[in-house]
Structures are given as C-alpha cells and as structure tokens.
Amino acid sequence: MASLLERARERAAARRKRQLTITLDGLGIELMCDVPTDLGQVEKMQAAAKSIDKGKARGANFSRALVANQTREIRIDGELLMVDGEPVVFRDPELQRELGVPDAKSAVVELIGADGDILEVATELMVEAGFADDGDPT
C-alpha cells in the first residue's frame, strides 16, 4: 500500500513541477515557464490586476503578472539572457535595472512589447494548467 501511495504522490508532485517552453518567433524569444498549478495563487494575481486598474485592462495586467511570475528562463536568439554573468528573468531587479523599468510587469512589456503576444503566452500557460480553454486566460 505504501508504495502505491508513494507512486501516486510522485506523479502528483511531477504535475506540480511541469514546465512549458513558449516560443515567440517574431521576437526570437523563448520563455521557459512553470505551468501554474495553484488556482488560489492565480486568482490572487487576477484580483490584484483588477484592483490596480479598478477593473480596466485587467486581462493585460493579469497576463503581464502571470508571465513575469512563471518565467524561469529567457532565451533571445537561442542565447540565455544574462546580466553580469548571471541568468535573469523578469522578476530579477538586475534585469529591471538594465531595462530601465520599475518592475517585473514592465520588464515583460519592454521585452515582449505587445499585449497580444503577452496574452498569447499567458493563454498557453493557463490552457496547459487546465484553468482555461484556448480563449481569454482571465
């Protein structure tokens, strides 16, 4: 019985640690992202996005926050993005400083550019997580 439970727990743990690589061909950017698995955390990001803009542009703000939070590796033209010899992602202050932006969501906008592309990444993550279909991730 214990080995059966251990196998089930290992499978569940593996589901919580899934990653997805998303390619933005037109930008030459590849993002390795953790698939969100905690709906409570996702709902907190959605609520925060709603409160920031009083309900306006909630989808854009949520998508930016989700991409910033879930990205674990950024590659540009096949090269790992580094600052001062260390890999960086949107949440790293070193990258934000290098880009001249105040926060992680702004770093997402600075590197990806268009909310449509950011929404596409967020949608892929939410679909892979099973929280949305191929439509709006909010």
C-alpha positions as CSV (number, residue, x, y, z in Angstrom):
1,M,0.0,0.0,0.0
2,A,2.8,2.5,0.9
3,S,4.5,2.0,-2.5
4,L,1.2,2.6,-4.3
5,L,0.7,5.9,-2.3
6,E,4.3,6.9,-3.0
7,R,3.8,6.4,-6.7
8,A,0.7,8.5,-6.7
9,R,2.4,11.2,-4.7
10,E,5.4,11.2,-7.1
11,R,3.0,11.6,-10.0
12,A,1.2,14.5,-8.3
13,A,4.5,16.2,-7.5
14,A,5.6,15.9,-11.1
15,R,2.3,17.5,-12.3
16,R,3.0,20.4,-10.0
17,K,6.5,20.9,-11.4
18,R,5.6,21.0,-15.1
19,Q,7.4,23.4,-17.4
20,L,6.5,24.7,-20.8
21,T,8.7,26.4,-23.4
22,I,6.9,29.1,-25.3
23,T,8.5,30.5,-28.5
24,L,7.7,34.0,-29.8
25,D,9.1,33.5,-33.3
26,G,8.8,37.1,-34.5
27,L,10.8,38.3,-31.5
28,G,13.4,35.5,-31.4
29,I,12.4,34.9,-27.7
30,E,11.9,31.6,-26.0
31,L,10.5,31.5,-22.5
32,M,10.7,28.5,-20.2
33,C,7.9,28.8,-17.8
34,D,6.5,26.9,-14.8
35,V,2.9,25.8,-15.5
36,P,0.7,27.4,-12.8
37,T,-0.8,24.7,-10.7
38,D,-2.3,26.6,-7.7
39,L,-5.6,28.1,-8.7
40,G,-5.6,30.1,-5.5
41,Q,-2.4,31.9,-6.5
42,V,-3.7,32.6,-10.0
43,E,-6.9,34.0,-8.5
44,K,-4.8,36.3,-6.3
45,M,-3.0,37.6,-9.3
46,Q,-6.3,38.2,-11.1
47,A,-7.7,40.1,-8.1
48,A,-4.5,42.2,-7.8
49,A,-4.8,43.0,-11.5
50,K,-8.4,44.0,-11.1
51,S,-7.7,46.3,-8.0
52,I,-4.7,48.0,-9.7
53,D,-6.7,49.4,-12.6
54,K,-10.2,49.4,-11.0
55,G,-11.3,46.7,-13.4
56,K,-9.9,48.3,-16.6
57,A,-7.3,46.4,-18.6
58,R,-7.5,43.5,-16.1
59,G,-6.6,41.0,-18.7
60,A,-3.5,42.8,-19.8
61,N,-2.3,43.3,-16.2
62,F,-3.0,39.8,-15.2
63,S,-1.2,38.4,-18.3
64,R,1.8,40.5,-17.6
65,A,1.9,39.4,-14.0
66,L,1.4,35.8,-14.9
67,V,4.3,35.8,-17.5
68,A,6.6,37.7,-15.0
69,N,5.8,35.2,-12.2
70,Q,6.0,32.0,-14.2
71,T,9.1,32.6,-16.4
72,R,12.1,30.7,-15.3
73,E,14.4,31.2,-18.3
74,I,14.6,33.7,-21.1
75,R,16.5,33.0,-24.3
76,I,16.9,35.6,-27.1
77,D,18.1,34.2,-30.5
78,G,19.0,31.0,-28.7
79,E,21.2,32.6,-26.0
80,L,20.3,32.6,-22.3
81,L,19.6,36.1,-21.1
82,M,22.3,37.1,-18.6
83,V,23.2,40.3,-16.7
84,D,26.6,40.5,-15.1
85,G,27.3,36.8,-16.0
86,E,24.1,35.5,-14.2
87,P,20.9,34.3,-15.8
88,V,18.0,36.7,-15.2
89,V,14.2,36.6,-15.6
90,F,11.6,39.3,-15.5
91,R,11.4,39.4,-11.7
92,D,15.1,40.0,-11.2
93,P,16.0,43.6,-10.2
94,E,19.2,43.3,-12.3
95,L,17.2,42.9,-15.5
96,Q,14.7,45.6,-14.5
97,R,17.6,48.0,-13.8
98,E,19.2,47.0,-17.1
99,L,16.0,47.7,-19.0
100,G,15.3,50.9,-17.0
101,V,11.9,49.7,-15.8
102,P,10.3,49.8,-12.3
103,D,9.0,46.3,-12.0
104,A,8.6,42.8,-13.5
105,K,5.4,43.5,-15.4
106,S,7.2,46.5,-17.1
107,A,10.1,44.2,-17.9
108,V,7.7,41.8,-19.7
109,V,6.3,44.7,-21.7
110,E,9.8,46.0,-22.5
111,L,11.0,42.6,-23.9
112,I,7.8,41.2,-25.4
113,G,6.3,44.5,-26.5
114,A,2.7,43.8,-27.5
115,D,-0.1,42.8,-25.1
116,G,-1.4,40.4,-27.7
117,D,1.9,38.5,-27.6
118,I,1.9,38.6,-23.8
119,L,-1.7,37.4,-23.7
120,E,-0.8,34.5,-26.0
121,V,1.9,33.4,-23.6
122,A,-0.5,33.7,-20.6
123,T,-3.2,31.8,-22.5
124,E,-0.8,28.9,-23.3
125,L,0.1,28.7,-19.7
126,M,-3.5,28.7,-18.5
127,V,-4.5,26.1,-21.1
128,E,-1.6,23.8,-20.1
129,A,-2.6,24.2,-16.5
130,G,-6.2,23.3,-17.3
131,F,-7.6,26.6,-16.0
132,A,-8.8,27.9,-19.3
133,D,-9.5,26.9,-22.8
134,D,-7.9,28.5,-25.9
135,G,-9.7,31.8,-25.2
136,D,-9.1,34.5,-22.7
137,P,-7.0,33.4,-19.7
138,T,-8.8,35.6,-17.2
